[in-house]
Structure formats: C-alpha cells, structure tokens
Amino acid sequence: MHIVFFDFVTQDGGAPRVMIELAGRLAERTRVSVIDPYGYCPEFRAAAAQTKVDYHVLDPTARRVVVGGRGLGRA
C-alpha cells in the first residue's frame, strides 16, 4: 500500500501539523508520500524531514504564492 497526502502548505500549524504527524505514524507501517506543490513553508519542510515520509515539492522555485480565490494564482 502507498498512501499519498497532497496539500498546499503556506504556514505551519493546525491541519498541516496534524497531517505530518499522521503521515509519520502511518510511515512506520507502510509507504507514505507527502506532495507539497510549492514547498513554501520552511517549518513544514523541517517537520517532514523528521519523519520517515517521502516529501516531494513540485515547484521549489515558487517563492510567493496565493492559494484560493477565483482568478488568483502564483504571483
């Protein structure tokens, strides 16, 4: 089994913190990957590095992002 989490993480805390803790626990028993489109939050990247999950950033060159809202995209 391979579990994949996909999330736009712009700040650490709340839901992203719970997700990475759950992913780390699941990784003790099965393969787990976390896909972060921008890799924008250094605290989240550090938390992922402390787990056994495969952490992937789709666009590591993105430095200013807007998530949500009609007509809004990466600036």
Buried (B, 14 or more C-beta within 10 A) or exposed (E): EEBEBEBBBBEBEEEBBEBBEBBBEBBEEEEBBBBBBBBBBEEBBEBBEEBEBBBBBEEEEBEEBEBEEEEEEEE
